[in-house]
Amino acid sequence: MTRPHLWIRAEARPTEQRVPIVPADARRLIEDGFTVTVEESPTRVISLAEYVEAGCAVAPRGSWVDAPEGAVVVGIKELPEDPDDLAHTHVFFAHAYKGQEGADRVLDRFRRGGGELLDVEYLTVDGKRVVAFGFWAGYVGAALAVLRHRGLLTGGVSPMSREELDAMLQQGPALASGAPAGATAEPERALVIGSQGRSGTGAMAALAVAGCALTRWDRADTEVIDKNALLAHDIMVNCVASDRPREPFLATADVDVPRRLRTVADVTCDVTSEANLLPFNTAITTWEEPVRAFGSVGNPLEVIAIDNLPSLLPRESSESFSAELTPLLPDLADRQGPWAASLEWFRRHLR
Ligand SMILES: NC(=O)c1ccc[n+]([C@@H]2O[C@H](COP(=O)([O-])OP(=O)(O)OC[C@H]3O[C@@H](n4cnc5c(N)ncnc54)[C@H](O)[C@@H]3O)[C@@H](O)[C@H]2O)c1
């Protein structure tokens, strides 16, 4: 069976520490007959030595442009601006099929160079995505909401390890001011909407580590939205994959009513979409300024809507992404299964 040469490129973004294939999986692929080359990278969370130990060849950063014909270049986020023409097969998240900014230029680069895009977002089986970062997105989003609620998130955020994050979560809920000595703090009430999905599962896991009292809602629980029940939580995490407009979970009018709810993590980040289920917020927040406040000073509703949450836990995100991608790679040479589905999207958009 043909095994293509996999070329793990260095990520172009200076803040991106993730990698699509981790050394343990690279080793398995090499044992299975693949050749794996890994580029040097100043940002990757995993050291080059671990790849060398696994049997990978090493190449300079950005040398994929001269990779042998037939090599498949694997990355996570966007390619660098150069070169103009893309001649290889590339596996990454290109965000090129929904009219996104810069999408035409990406497709033009493939058109001119004769290369091929196998976008990870479109690797599907029976229409369902098979490689995604959802779990860790939900985990980090929920964790940041808890830390904010406890007064432990006051500035920007940057990539960290799960151990660091969990250690902060395990400090437990803050005691109310004026509480008597020896009193124990009540766990925060936290609601996850979309709790059965990938990010919802991750959110539930982080909230459990934090010791919160959990409520989980999925589709059946939001057919009729019990607004009073929703507002009686301290923390809400929105993990819903929503593709059409419907009754919002929280409307602008809900921001100014008396409510217990104070902190929202919008993992979904559909902030500019007509499917936005939290329409009082129309912009993402950032690593530098993760929190935006709505409502009055005495009754704020604080929202965290960071759209690159998995990059904040680069090692765990890389490991789970690699675990999902690696079993698909034996079908890559023949463009079978999910590869055929992704290739079909590319061909349709290249016309
Ligand atoms: N912020 C980030 O960094 C980041 C990273 C990854 C994914 N995401 C986004 O998070 C969202 C969820 O992704 P996922 O991988 O967890 O999706 P998923 O398909 O695994 O899960 C979505 C869940 O939402 C539920 N759901 C759908 N409509 C609902 C409704 N009206 N009420 C209640 N539940 C409903 C589904 O039943 C499912 O359980 C997507 O919009 C995705 O783009 C954001």
The ligand as an SDF file (V2000), in Angstrom:
LIG
                    3D

 44 48  0  0  0  0  0  0  0  0999 V2000
  -13.8160   29.1700   20.3150 N   0  0  0  0  0  0  0  0  0  0  0  0
  -13.0410   28.2390   19.7800 C   0  0  0  0  0  0  0  0  0  0  0  0
  -11.8090   28.3100   19.8240 O   0  0  0  0  0  0  0  0  0  0  0  0
  -13.6860   27.0360   19.1390 C   0  0  0  0  0  0  0  0  0  0  0  0
  -12.9160   25.9040   18.8640 C   0  0  0  0  0  0  0  0  0  0  0  0
  -13.5530   24.7670   18.3410 C   0  0  0  0  0  0  0  0  0  0  0  0
  -14.9240   24.8100   18.0570 C   0  0  0  0  0  0  0  0  0  0  0  0
  -15.6210   25.9830   18.2820 N   0  0  0  0  0  0  0  0  0  0  0  0
  -17.0590   26.0870   17.9920 C   0  0  0  0  0  0  0  0  0  0  0  0
  -17.8000   25.4960   19.0470 O   0  0  0  0  0  0  0  0  0  0  0  0
  -19.0690   25.0840   18.5370 C   0  0  0  0  0  0  0  0  0  0  0  0
  -19.3600   23.6700   18.9680 C   0  0  0  0  0  0  0  0  0  0  0  0
  -18.4010   22.7960   18.3840 O   0  0  0  0  0  0  0  0  0  0  0  0
  -18.4150   21.2450   18.7460 P   0  0  0  0  0  0  0  0  0  0  0  0
  -17.2560   20.6330   18.0380 O   0  0  0  0  0  0  0  0  0  0  0  0
  -18.5210   21.0730   20.2240 O   0  0  0  0  0  0  0  0  0  0  0  0
  -19.7900   20.8000   18.0630 O   0  0  0  0  0  0  0  0  0  0  0  0
  -20.5750   19.4400   18.2740 P   0  0  0  0  0  0  0  0  0  0  0  0
  -21.3610   19.2490   17.0310 O   0  0  0  0  0  0  0  0  0  0  0  0
  -19.6620   18.3600   18.7430 O   0  0  0  0  0  0  0  0  0  0  0  0
  -21.5700   19.7570   19.4920 O   0  0  0  0  0  0  0  0  0  0  0  0
  -22.6070   20.6840   19.4200 C   0  0  0  0  0  0  0  0  0  0  0  0
  -23.6630   20.3140   20.4280 C   0  0  0  0  0  0  0  0  0  0  0  0
  -24.6650   21.3380   20.3890 O   0  0  0  0  0  0  0  0  0  0  0  0
  -25.9190   20.7030   20.4990 C   0  0  0  0  0  0  0  0  0  0  0  0
  -26.9500   21.6270   20.0220 N   0  0  0  0  0  0  0  0  0  0  0  0
  -27.1940   22.0290   18.7530 C   0  0  0  0  0  0  0  0  0  0  0  0
  -28.2200   22.8950   18.7460 N   0  0  0  0  0  0  0  0  0  0  0  0
  -28.6190   23.0330   20.0270 C   0  0  0  0  0  0  0  0  0  0  0  0
  -29.6180   23.8010   20.6630 C   0  0  0  0  0  0  0  0  0  0  0  0
  -30.4360   24.6040   19.9710 N   0  0  0  0  0  0  0  0  0  0  0  0
  -29.7520   23.7200   22.0060 N   0  0  0  0  0  0  0  0  0  0  0  0
  -28.9350   22.9180   22.7320 C   0  0  0  0  0  0  0  0  0  0  0  0
  -27.9600   22.1720   22.1900 N   0  0  0  0  0  0  0  0  0  0  0  0
  -27.8030   22.2240   20.8480 C   0  0  0  0  0  0  0  0  0  0  0  0
  -25.7650   19.4260   19.6760 C   0  0  0  0  0  0  0  0  0  0  0  0
  -26.7760   18.4720   19.9790 O   0  0  0  0  0  0  0  0  0  0  0  0
  -24.3810   18.9780   20.1090 C   0  0  0  0  0  0  0  0  0  0  0  0
  -24.4210   18.1750   21.2790 O   0  0  0  0  0  0  0  0  0  0  0  0
  -18.9870   25.2470   17.0140 C   0  0  0  0  0  0  0  0  0  0  0  0
  -19.6320   26.4610   16.6810 O   0  0  0  0  0  0  0  0  0  0  0  0
  -17.5060   25.3550   16.7490 C   0  0  0  0  0  0  0  0  0  0  0  0
  -17.2360   26.0990   15.5790 O   0  0  0  0  0  0  0  0  0  0  0  0
  -15.0340   27.0700   18.8300 C   0  0  0  0  0  0  0  0  0  0  0  0
  1  2  1  0
  2  3  2  0
  2  4  1  0
  4  5  1  0
  4 44  2  0
  5  6  2  0
  6  7  1  0
  7  8  2  0
  8  9  1  0
  8 44  1  0
  9 10  1  0
  9 42  1  0
 10 11  1  0
 11 12  1  0
 11 40  1  0
 12 13  1  0
 13 14  1  0
 14 15  2  0
 14 16  1  0
 14 17  1  0
 17 18  1  0
 18 19  2  0
 18 20  1  0
 18 21  1  0
 21 22  1  0
 22 23  1  0
 23 24  1  0
 23 38  1  0
 24 25  1  0
 25 26  1  0
 25 36  1  0
 26 27  1  0
 26 35  1  0
 27 28  2  0
 28 29  1  0
 29 30  1  0
 29 35  2  0
 30 31  1  0
 30 32  2  0
 32 33  1  0
 33 34  2  0
 34 35  1  0
 36 37  1  0
 36 38  1  0
 38 39  1  0
 40 41  1  0
 40 42  1  0
 42 43  1  0
M  CHG  2   8   1  16  -1
M  END
$$$$
